[in-house]
Amino acid sequence: MKAEELCRILIVDDEQLIRKGIIHYIDWEQEGFIVAGEASNGQEALELIEIVHPQIIITDIVMPIMDGEELTRVVKERYPHIEIIILSSFSEYDYVRSSFQNGVVDYILKPKLDAENLLNGLKKAASRLPALKASNQNSDGHPPIEQIMNNLISGYEVTWNEHETTTIFPFQSFYLLGVSGKSETTDLQTIVKERIVEKLRENVKDGVYYSCSPNKNMSILLINIEKVNIENVIKAVTQFLVLEPNIRFSLTDEFSDFLQMGNVYKDKLSKLLNYQFFLSEMPLLMSGNLPEPPSLKEPFHLDLFTKEIKDKQFDSAFGYLKECSAQFSQCYTVDPFEYKAFYSKVIFNIIILLSNTEYDVRELDTAKYSYFKSIDEVATAQEAVAILDSFIEEVKKYLSPAPELQDHFNMKKLINFMMEHYAEPLTLTETAKHFHFNPSYLSNYFSTHMHEGFIEYLNKIRIEEASKLLIKDKIPISEISEMVGYSDHSYFCKVFKKVKGLSPSQFKRKNT
């Protein structure tokens, strides 16, 4: 196979050994691929794209300068025709998968990275490349209209002539109708191809309709009609909304050339579809019925929010967050990706801030990926707000100090625990775990009440017990050190001398 016929691959990973390993996994040319380039981070990859023109990118998620998540977002914005495969070391791979499900062909966990999994992912990606679908053609040698539509949306140039246009599309006006949302009865693609097209034909008998589906959550209907019939199209959509209130529509202005479809999708429809995320109360969006874009009164001040959380001004902090969230949700020109990222970042920061206090939020910390996944999958801004509100209500359940830190708790309980377990390999972390509070908080709490650190006090307990054994019994000093919790005899002697001013042997001679 000639090099120009091979599918071009760009490998992106900050570990050179991983990149070289991938290169040596398979016989690339025999399988129909060629490694066109390598990059160590997302920024390098973007620079190489213009040089090596890859059709598929294999990228790690965690990388310096620009990570795989940002690379995916930028590539899909600038080069929608490039397919992407994600490599991940994350154990939370369900979250990773859901985070990229609308832009990435597949993901492969690095521990399971082998020739078979890699080749399966590559073939899956290659099957979506229009340039490699030559076998999927009509009897006249041309690809199906639906495939040509996908090609135009993905940014590919297509071969087309005026005769084909007039034959297939006899009317002068074209429109794109974006369809999104969920139905309780059937999948979106079936709804578009059967029920929506049927409703359109009831209202506009002279019309041509073709659909394609860039992803499972959206379908695009190409409408070719006489311009005078556009009001009937709007009427048909309005009628359909009565039957399926959870479906949302975005209708572009008229365009006159089928080959303009790619630009109309990129410049017009994709924006309307993004607006639909925020304006879900408007089931049919058109450029002429958009509200005036609001602007944020002021950006969200994370430093202010953080200070109020640290100062335990929770009502004020959460009130401020909800107010900013309500304003943010009205700014429909914001990228939904950035909007979702804001909510995930806020939830992450709240959990981190509370983890560094006396509040036991380990269950919240465990559940954070579930919240991230839920936010990533929301179809509207209102759903994201509801998740944040639910999260805040859940947080409030954890804002009482751990039971052991109530007024009835006193240092005696903690000291008794240390006295009972001093002979064991006792640590601050294990003690904190026993009493269900944060180690750093326990350290501060102990120092405040005892005026010395946890380890210093534990050493005193151990040395006092060792002193009793040295005076009363004829046990070897090396055994005594183990009996009071020291596995290292020399360290025991060092601590003993620091506390008593004498070595264990000197202390024994002086007191017996």
C-alpha positions in Angstrom: 0.0 0.0 0.0 1.3 3.4 -0.9 2.2 5.8 2.0 -0.3 8.4 0.8 -3.0 5.7 1.1 -2.2 4.9 4.7 -4.1 6.3 7.7 -1.9 8.9 9.4 -1.4 8.6 13.2 -0.1 11.2 15.7 1.0 9.8 19.1 0.9 12.2 22.1 2.4 11.2 25.5 4.9 12.8 27.8 6.6 9.5 28.4 8.9 8.6 25.6 8.9 4.9 26.6 5.1 4.8 26.1 5.4 6.4 22.7 8.1 4.0 21.6 6.2 1.1 23.0 3.1 2.0 21.0 5.1 2.3 17.8 6.5 -1.2 18.3 3.2 -2.8 19.2 1.9 -3.5 15.7 3.0 -3.7 12.1 1.6 -0.3 11.1 1.8 -0.5 7.3 0.5 -4.0 7.2 -2.6 -2.9 9.1 -3.1 0.2 6.9 -1.6 2.9 9.2 1.5 5.0 9.4 2.9 6.9 12.4 3.1 10.5 11.1 4.5 12.1 14.2 5.1 12.1 18.0 4.5 14.8 20.6 5.2 15.0 24.3 2.2 17.3 25.2 -0.9 18.8 23.7 0.8 22.1 22.7 3.4 20.2 20.6 0.6 18.1 19.1 -1.3 21.2 17.9 1.9 22.5 16.2 2.5 19.1 14.5 -1.1 18.8 13.2 -0.4 21.5 10.6 2.7 19.8 9.5 1.9 16.0 9.5 -1.9 16.3 8.9 -2.9 13.3 11.1 -6.3 11.6 10.7 -6.2 9.9 14.1 -4.6 11.1 17.4 -3.7 8.8 20.2 -3.2 10.9 23.3 -2.6 10.5 27.0 -4.8 12.5 29.4 -2.3 13.6 32.1 0.5 15.7 30.4 2.3 18.9 31.2 1.7 22.3 29.5 -1.5 21.1 27.8 -3.2 17.8 28.9 -5.3 15.4 26.8 -8.6 16.8 27.9 -7.7 20.3 26.6 -6.1 18.9 23.5 -9.3 17.0 22.7 -11.5 20.1 23.1 -9.2 22.2 20.9 -8.8 19.6 18.2 -12.6 19.0 18.0 -13.2 22.7 17.6 -10.5 23.3 15.0 -10.2 20.0 13.3 -13.5 18.1 13.7 -12.5 15.6 11.1 -9.7 14.2 13.2 -10.6 11.2 15.3 -9.1 10.8 18.8 -8.3 7.8 21.0 -7.6 8.5 24.7 -5.0 6.7 26.8 -5.7 6.7 30.6 -4.0 5.6 33.8 -7.1 6.6 35.8 -8.8 3.9 37.8 -12.0 6.0 37.6 -12.2 5.2 33.9 -16.0 5.4 33.7 -15.7 9.1 34.6 -12.9 9.5 32.0 -15.0 7.8 29.4 -18.1 9.9 30.1 -16.1 13.1 30.1 -15.1 12.5 26.4 -18.0 10.5 25.1 -19.0 13.2 22.6 -15.6 13.9 21.2 -13.5 10.7 21.4 -13.8 7.4 19.5 -12.5 5.2 22.2 -10.3 5.1 25.3 -7.7 2.5 26.4 -6.5 2.0 29.9 -2.7 2.0 29.9 -2.5 -1.2 32.1 -4.5 -3.0 29.3 -2.6 -1.4 26.4 -1.6 -4.1 24.0 -1.5 -4.7 20.3 -5.1 -6.1 20.2 -6.7 -3.3 22.1 -4.7 -0.7 20.2 -5.6 -2.1 16.8 -9.3 -2.4 17.7 -9.3 1.2 18.7 -7.5 2.3 15.5 -9.9 0.3 13.3 -12.9 1.8 15.1 -11.5 5.3 14.5 -10.6 4.6 10.9 -14.1 3.4 10.2 -15.4 6.9 11.0 -13.0 8.6 8.6 -14.9 9.6 5.4 -11.8 9.3 3.3 -11.6 5.7 4.2 -15.2 4.9 3.4 -14.8 4.6 -0.4 -16.5 1.2 -0.3 -19.6 2.7 1.2 -21.0 4.2 -2.0 -24.2 4.2 -4.0 -24.5 2.4 -7.3 -23.7 5.7 -9.2 -20.3 5.7 -7.5 -21.1 8.6 -5.1 -21.3 8.2 -1.3 -24.8 8.5 0.2 -26.1 12.0 0.9 -26.0 11.3 4.6 -22.3 10.5 4.4 -21.6 13.6 2.3 -23.4 15.7 5.0 -21.1 14.2 7.6 -18.1 15.0 5.5 -19.2 18.6 5.1 -19.8 18.9 8.9 -16.4 17.4 9.6 -14.7 20.0 7.4 -13.9 17.8 4.3 -14.1 19.0 0.8 -16.5 17.0 -1.4 -16.9 16.6 -5.1 -20.2 18.0 -6.3 -21.6 19.6 -9.4 -24.6 21.7 -10.3 -26.4 18.9 -12.1 -26.3 16.8 -8.9 -27.7 19.6 -6.9 -30.7 20.3 -9.1 -31.4 16.6 -9.4 -31.4 15.8 -5.7 -32.4 19.2 -4.3 -35.0 20.8 -6.7 -35.8 23.8 -4.4 -33.8 27.0 -3.9 -33.7 27.3 -0.2 -31.8 25.2 2.4 -32.1 25.1 6.2 -30.5 23.1 8.9 -32.7 21.9 11.8 -30.7 20.7 14.8 -32.6 18.2 17.0 -31.5 17.4 20.6 -32.9 16.0 23.8 -34.3 12.6 24.9 -37.5 10.7 24.2 -38.9 8.1 26.6 -40.1 5.9 23.8 -37.3 5.7 21.2 -33.8 6.9 20.1 -33.2 10.4 18.7 -32.2 9.2 15.2 -35.4 7.2 14.8 -37.5 10.1 15.9 -35.8 12.4 13.3 -35.9 9.9 10.4 -39.5 8.8 11.0 -41.7 10.9 13.1 -40.2 14.4 12.6 -39.8 13.9 8.8 -43.4 12.6 8.7 -44.7 15.7 10.5 -42.8 17.9 8.1 -44.2 16.2 5.1 -47.7 16.6 6.5 -47.2 20.4 6.5 -44.8 20.8 3.6 -45.6 18.2 0.9 -43.0 19.6 -1.5 -39.8 19.2 0.4 -36.6 17.1 0.5 -35.2 15.9 3.9 -31.9 14.2 4.8 -30.6 13.6 8.2 -27.2 12.7 9.8 -26.1 12.3 13.4 -22.7 13.7 14.5 -23.2 12.1 17.9 -25.9 10.1 19.8 -27.3 13.2 21.5 -27.9 15.2 18.4 -29.2 14.8 14.9 -29.2 17.3 12.0 -32.0 17.5 9.4 -31.2 19.1 6.1 -34.3 20.7 4.7 -34.7 21.7 1.0 -37.9 23.7 0.3 -39.3 26.8 -1.3 -38.6 29.7 1.0 -42.4 30.5 1.3 -42.8 27.1 3.1 -40.5 27.9 6.0 -43.5 29.0 8.1 -45.0 25.6 7.6 -41.8 24.0 8.8 -42.0 26.1 12.0 -45.7 25.0 12.3 -44.7 21.3 12.0 -42.0 21.7 14.6 -44.4 23.4 17.0 -47.0 20.6 16.5 -44.4 18.0 17.2 -43.3 19.7 20.5 -46.8 19.0 21.8 -46.1 15.3 21.4 -42.5 15.3 22.5 -41.9 18.2 25.0 -38.4 17.0 25.9 -37.1 17.4 22.3 -35.4 20.7 21.4 -35.0 22.3 18.0 -32.5 24.8 16.5 -33.3 26.2 13.0 -30.8 28.2 10.9 -31.5 31.0 8.5 -31.8 30.2 4.8 -28.8 29.3 2.7 -28.7 28.7 -1.1 -26.0 26.2 -1.7 -25.8 22.6 -0.4 -22.0 22.8 -0.2 -22.4 25.7 2.3 -23.8 23.2 4.8 -20.4 22.7 6.6 -19.9 26.5 7.2 -23.6 27.0 8.2 -23.2 24.1 10.7 -20.0 25.5 12.1 -20.9 29.2 12.2 -24.7 29.1 12.8 -26.2 25.8 13.9 -23.5 24.7 16.4 -23.9 28.1 18.2 -27.7 27.7 18.4 -27.2 24.2 19.8 -24.9 25.5 22.5 -27.4 28.2 23.3 -30.0 25.5 23.6 -28.1 24.2 26.6 -28.9 27.4 28.5 -32.2 28.3 26.9 -34.0 25.0 27.3 -37.2 26.8 28.2 -37.3 27.8 24.5 -38.0 24.6 22.6 -37.3 26.2 19.2 -34.3 28.5 18.8 -33.8 30.7 15.7 -31.5 33.6 15.2 -34.5 35.9 15.2 -36.0 34.9 18.5 -32.8 34.9 20.7 -33.0 37.1 23.9 -30.5 39.9 24.5 -27.3 38.2 25.8 -26.9 39.1 29.4 -23.5 39.8 30.9 -22.2 38.8 34.3 -22.4 41.6 36.9 -19.0 40.4 38.1 -17.0 37.1 37.8 -17.1 34.5 40.5 -14.4 35.4 43.1 -13.0 32.1 44.2 -10.7 33.8 46.8 -13.7 35.4 48.5 -15.6 32.1 48.4 -12.6 30.2 49.8 -12.1 32.7 52.7 -15.8 32.4 53.7 -15.6 28.6 53.7 -12.4 28.7 55.8 -14.1 31.2 58.2 -17.1 28.8 58.4 -19.4 31.5 57.0 -21.2 28.7 55.1 -24.6 30.4 54.6 -22.9 33.5 53.1 -20.5 31.4 51.0 -23.3 29.1 49.6 -25.6 32.1 49.1 -22.9 33.8 47.1 -22.3 30.7 45.0 -26.0 30.2 44.2 -26.3 33.9 43.2 -23.3 33.6 40.8 -24.6 30.3 39.5 -28.0 31.8 38.7 -26.3 34.7 36.8 -23.9 32.4 35.0 -26.7 30.2 33.8 -28.3 33.1 32.0 -25.2 33.8 29.9 -26.1 31.6 27.0 -23.1 32.5 24.9 -20.8 30.7 27.3 -19.3 27.5 26.1 -21.2 24.6 27.8 -17.9 22.8 28.3 -16.5 25.8 30.3 -19.8 26.1 32.1 -19.7 22.4 33.3 -16.0 22.8 34.2 -16.9 25.6 36.5 -19.4 23.5 38.5 -16.9 20.5 38.7 -14.2 22.9 39.9 -16.4 24.4 42.6 -17.4 21.0 43.9 -13.8 19.8 43.9 -12.7 23.0 45.8 -15.4 22.7 48.4 -14.5 19.1 49.2 -10.8 20.0 49.4 -11.5 23.0 51.7 -13.6 20.9 54.1 -11.1 18.0 54.1 -8.6 20.4 55.8 -10.9 21.1 58.7 -12.4 19.1 61.5 -15.3 18.0 59.3 -15.4 14.4 58.2 -16.2 14.6 54.5 -14.6 11.3 53.3 -17.9 10.1 51.9 -18.2 13.3 49.9 -14.7 12.9 48.6 -15.4 9.3 47.5 -18.6 10.5 45.7 -16.9 13.4 43.9 -16.4 11.5 40.7 -20.1 10.6 40.6 -20.9 14.4 40.8 -18.3 15.1 38.0 -19.9 12.5 35.8 -23.4 13.7 36.5 -22.4 17.3 35.6 -20.6 16.1 32.4 -23.8 14.4 31.3 -26.3 17.1 31.9 -28.2 18.3 28.8 -29.2 21.7 30.2 -27.8 24.4 32.5 -30.8 23.9 34.7 -29.8 20.3 35.3 -26.3 21.5 36.4 -27.8 24.0 38.8 -30.0 21.3 40.3 -26.9 19.0 40.9 -25.1 21.9 42.5 -28.1 22.6 44.8 -28.3 18.9 45.7 -24.6 18.9 46.4 -24.8 21.9 48.7 -27.7 20.3 50.7 -25.6 17.2 51.1 -22.6 19.2 52.2 -24.7 20.9 55.0 -25.2 17.4 56.5 -21.4 17.2 57.2 -21.0 20.7 58.7 -21.4 19.6 62.3 -18.0 18.8 63.9 -17.3 15.1 64.3 -19.1 13.7 67.4 -15.9 13.2 69.3 -15.2 17.0 69.0 -18.4 18.1 70.7 -18.3 19.6 74.2 -18.4 16.2 75.9 -15.2 15.2 74.2 -12.1 16.0 76.2 -8.4 15.2 76.1 -8.8 12.5 78.7 -10.4 10.2 76.1 -7.5 10.8 73.7 -4.8 10.3 76.4 -6.5 7.1 77.5 -6.3 5.8 74.0 -2.6 6.6 73.8 -2.0 5.0 77.1 -3.8 1.8 76.0 -2.0 1.6 72.6 1.4 3.1 73.2 3.2 -0.3 72.8 1.8 -0.6 69.3 3.1 1.2 66.1 0.8 4.1 66.9 0.7 7.1 64.6 -1.1 10.4 64.4 -2.9 9.2 61.2 -4.1 6.0 62.8 -5.3 7.9 65.9 -7.1 10.4 63.8 -8.8 7.5 61.9 -9.9 6.0 65.1 -11.6 9.2 66.2 -12.9 10.0 62.8 -11.3 13.3 62.2 -8.7 14.9 60.0 -5.0 14.2 60.9 -4.0 17.9 60.5 -6.9 19.0 62.7 -6.0 16.4 65.3 -2.4 17.7 65.3 -3.5 21.3 65.9 -6.1 20.2 68.4 -3.6 18.2 70.4 -0.9 20.9 70.4 -3.4 23.6 71.5 -4.6 21.6 74.5 -1.3 19.9 75.5 1.2 22.6 74.4 3.3 20.0 72.7 3.0 17.7 69.7 1.4 14.3 69.5 4.7 12.5 68.9 6.5 14.3 71.7 3.7 13.3 74.2 3.6 9.7 72.9 7.4 9.5 73.5 7.0 10.7 77.0 4.4 8.0 77.7 6.6 5.3 76.2 9.7 6.5 78.1 7.9 6.6 81.4 6.7 3.0 80.9 10.3 2.0 79.9 11.6 3.6 83.1 9.3 1.5 85.2 10.5 -1.6 83.5 14.2 -0.7 83.8 13.8 -0.2 87.6 11.5 -3.1 88.5 12.5 -5.9 86.2 15.6 -7.6 84.9 14.5 -7.5 81.3 17.2 -6.7 78.7 17.1 -3.1 77.5 16.7 -4.2 73.9 13.5 -6.1 74.8 12.2 -3.2 76.8 12.5 -0.9 73.8 10.2 -3.2 71.8 7.8 -3.6 74.7 7.1 0.1 74.7 6.6 0.5 71.0 10.1 1.1 69.5 11.2 -1.2 66.7 14.6 0.6 66.4 16.7 0.1 69.6 19.1 2.9 68.8 16.2 5.3 68.3 14.8 4.3 71.6 18.1 5.1 73.3 18.2 8.4 71.6 14.7 9.4 72.7 15.2 8.0 76.2 18.3 10.2 76.7 16.5 13.3 75.3 13.6 12.8 77.8 15.5 11.6 80.9 18.9 13.2 80.3 20.5 9.7 80.7 20.9 6.7 78.5 18.8 3.7 79.5 21.8 1.8 81.0 22.8 4.9 83.0 19.3 5.4 84.2 19.1 1.7 85.3 22.4 1.8 87.2 21.5 5.0 88.9 18.0 3.7 90.0 18.7 0.1 91.0 
